[in-house]
């Protein structure tokens, strides 16, 4: 999606705020003993109350309103009977549609008590995402996002999952521009046009470099197995830099 008028931006900000508030509330609701299905139900109720439709169901017939991935699961986890326990690393990905406009956000949460290394990984996952977001702006190179995140990862001795990329969003959940690397990619030559809407969502890990299939059609696992976090915002490239539309408020 490329923003072409004020009405489109207003609609994008509205759905962005809805998914951000849903994510924030779901994260605060996490507690040991609850199932991922119970957590997903909280998200569904919040989205529906706001007049939004869960995007994974709408676009892909995904069996849940949100994607909830635990520990070795790093993306597209199916909500179900898995019970959360102290020390678990939980990723929640919330995307939704309202009025024909989509927004996408996500974050990882550690269930207390948490090891110091995992607490640091979560903190640094957010820092890696913001390192990439700071490279967003009209006519700037898309490759700058992956270079900045890669520099952060190398400096802090992390790895990046290199087959789960950022993507365009707005008119649908996944659209042009596709496959925006959140790792250094020397072949990337595209530039951000003014008003371009897309996600920035690095997967920062303590050893994993790839996402691999699991026994179900959806869930992706870290390879090699290692603690991995993902943080995600939907952004607009403007002449003044990045405009983040998935902030709670």
C-alpha positions in Angstrom: 0.0 0.0 0.0 1.2 3.5 -0.8 -0.7 6.2 1.1 -2.2 8.6 -1.4 -4.6 10.7 0.7 -5.5 11.6 4.3 -8.4 9.2 4.5 -6.2 6.2 3.8 -3.7 7.4 6.5 -6.5 7.9 9.0 -7.8 4.3 8.3 -4.3 2.8 8.6 -3.7 4.6 11.9 -7.1 3.3 13.3 -6.4 -0.3 12.5 -2.8 0.1 13.6 -4.0 1.4 17.0 -6.5 -1.5 17.3 -3.9 -4.3 16.7 -1.4 -2.5 19.0 -3.8 -2.2 21.9 -4.8 -5.9 21.4 -1.2 -7.0 21.5 -0.5 -4.9 24.6 -3.5 -6.3 26.5 -2.7 -9.9 25.4 0.9 -9.5 26.6 -0.3 -8.2 30.0 -2.7 -11.1 30.4 -0.1 -13.9 30.1 0.3 -16.0 33.2 1.5 -19.5 33.9 -1.2 -22.2 33.5 -3.3 -20.5 30.8 -3.6 -22.1 27.4 -2.6 -20.4 24.2 -6.3 -20.8 23.1 -7.4 -18.8 26.2 -4.9 -16.1 25.3 -6.1 -16.1 21.7 -9.7 -15.7 22.8 -8.7 -12.5 24.6 -7.3 -11.2 21.3 -10.3 -12.2 19.3 -12.7 -10.5 21.7 -10.8 -7.2 21.6 -10.5 -7.2 17.8 -14.2 -7.9 17.3 -15.2 -5.3 19.9 -13.2 -2.8 17.9 -15.0 -3.8 14.7 -11.9 -5.5 13.2 -11.5 -8.9 11.6 -8.5 -11.1 12.4 -6.4 -11.2 9.3 -4.9 -14.7 9.5 -8.4 -16.2 9.4 -9.6 -13.7 6.8 -6.7 -14.1 4.4 -5.4 -17.7 5.0 -8.1 -19.6 6.9 -5.7 -19.8 9.8 -7.1 -21.7 12.8 -7.0 -18.8 15.3 -7.5 -15.1 15.6 -3.8 -14.5 16.4 -0.5 -16.4 16.0 0.9 -17.5 19.3 4.3 -19.3 19.3 6.1 -20.7 22.3 9.8 -21.5 22.9 11.0 -23.6 19.9 8.1 -22.2 17.9 9.1 -18.9 16.4 6.2 -18.0 14.0 2.7 -18.9 13.0 2.0 -21.0 16.2 -1.6 -22.3 16.3 -3.5 -21.4 19.5 -4.5 -24.5 21.3 -4.3 -26.5 24.6 -0.6 -25.9 25.2 -0.3 -24.4 28.7 2.2 -21.6 29.4 4.7 -22.1 32.1 7.2 -20.0 34.0 10.2 -19.3 31.9 8.4 -19.7 28.5 9.2 -17.3 25.7 5.9 -16.4 24.0 5.6 -14.6 20.7 2.2 -13.0 19.8 1.5 -11.8 16.3 -1.6 -9.7 15.8 -2.9 -8.6 12.4 -6.4 -7.4 11.5 -8.5 -5.7 8.9 -11.0 -2.9 9.3 -12.7 -1.0 6.4 -10.5 -2.8 3.9 -7.2 -1.7 5.5 -4.8 -4.0 7.3 -2.1 -3.6 10.0 0.3 -6.0 11.5 2.3 -6.0 14.8 4.0 -8.5 17.1 6.2 -8.9 20.2 7.8 -11.6 22.4 7.1 -11.9 26.1 8.9 -14.0 28.7 6.8 -15.6 31.4 8.4 -14.8 34.8 10.6 -15.7 36.4 13.0 -15.2 33.5 16.7 -16.0 33.1 18.8 -12.9 32.7 19.9 -13.9 29.2 16.3 -14.2 28.0 15.4 -10.8 29.5 18.3 -9.3 27.6 17.3 -11.1 24.4 13.8 -9.5 24.7 15.2 -6.1 25.3 17.7 -6.4 22.4 15.0 -7.7 20.1 13.1 -4.4 20.5 16.4 -2.5 20.0 17.1 -4.5 16.8 13.6 -3.6 15.4 14.1 0.1 16.1 17.6 0.0 14.5 15.8 -1.1 11.4 12.9 1.4 11.7 15.3 4.3 12.0 16.4 3.5 8.4 12.9 4.0 7.0 12.1 7.1 5.0 11.0 8.3 1.5 13.6 7.5 -1.2 15.9 5.6 1.2 17.2 2.1 0.3 15.3 -0.8 1.6 18.6 -2.6 2.1 19.5 -0.1 4.9 17.0 -1.8 7.2 18.8 -5.1 7.0 22.2 -3.6 7.2 21.4 -1.7 10.4 19.8 -4.8 12.1 22.7 -6.9 11.0 25.2 -4.5 12.5 23.3 -4.5 15.8 23.1 -8.4 15.8 26.8 -8.7 15.1 27.8 -6.2 17.7 25.8 -7.9 20.4 26.6 -11.5 19.3 23.2 -12.6 18.1 22.1 -14.4 14.9 19.2 -13.4 12.6 16.6 -15.8 11.1 17.2 -15.3 7.4 14.1 -16.8 5.8 11.4 -14.8 7.6 11.2 -11.4 6.1 9.3 -8.1 6.4 6.6 -7.3 3.8 4.2 -4.8 2.4 0.8 -4.4 4.1 -2.3 -2.2 3.9 -4.6 -3.3 1.1 -4.0 -6.9 2.2 -1.9 -8.7 4.9 1.0 -9.5 2.6 1.5 -7.4 -0.5 4.1 -5.4 -2.5 6.9 -4.9 -1.6 7.5 -8.6 -0.7 10.5 -10.2 1.0 12.1 -7.2 2.7 15.2 -8.7 4.4 15.8 -7.8 8.0 19.4 -9.1 7.6 22.2 -7.7 5.3 21.2 -8.5 1.7 23.7 -7.2 -0.9 21.3 -8.0 -3.8 18.6 -5.6 -2.5 18.4 -2.5 -4.9 14.8 -1.2 -4.2 14.1 2.2 -2.6 11.1 3.3 -0.5 8.7 5.5 -2.3 6.9 8.2 -0.2 3.9 6.8 1.6 5.0 3.1 1.3 3.5 0.9 4.0 5.3 -2.2 5.2 6.4 -4.1 8.3 9.8 -4.1 10.1 10.1 -7.4 12.0 13.5 -9.0 12.7 13.8 -12.4 14.3 16.8 -12.0 16.7 18.2 -15.3 18.1 20.8 -16.8 20.4 21.8 -19.2 17.6 19.0 -19.8 15.1 19.5 -18.9 11.5 16.5 -20.4 9.8 12.8 -21.2 10.3 11.8 -24.8 9.5 8.4 -26.5 9.2 6.9 -28.4 12.0 4.4 -31.3 12.1 1.4 -29.0 11.4 0.9 -26.9 8.3 1.5 -23.6 10.0 4.0 -23.5 12.9 7.6 -22.7 12.2 10.5 -23.8 14.4 13.9 -22.3 15.0 16.9 -24.1 13.3 19.1 -24.8 15.1 16.9 -24.7 18.2 17.7 -21.6 20.2 15.8 -18.8 22.0 14.4 -16.5 19.4 12.3 -13.3 19.6 10.4 -11.2 17.0 9.2 -7.7 17.3 7.2 -6.0 14.6 5.7 -2.7 13.7 3.8 -1.4 10.6 5.5 1.7 9.3 5.0 4.4 6.6 8.0 5.8 4.8 7.6 9.6 4.8 9.9 12.5 3.9 10.4 13.1 7.6 11.4 9.4 8.3 9.4 6.5 9.7 5.8 6.9 10.8 4.9 4.0 13.1 1.2 3.3 13.1 1.1 0.3 15.5 1.6 2.1 18.8 -1.0 1.6 21.5 -3.1 4.5 22.6 
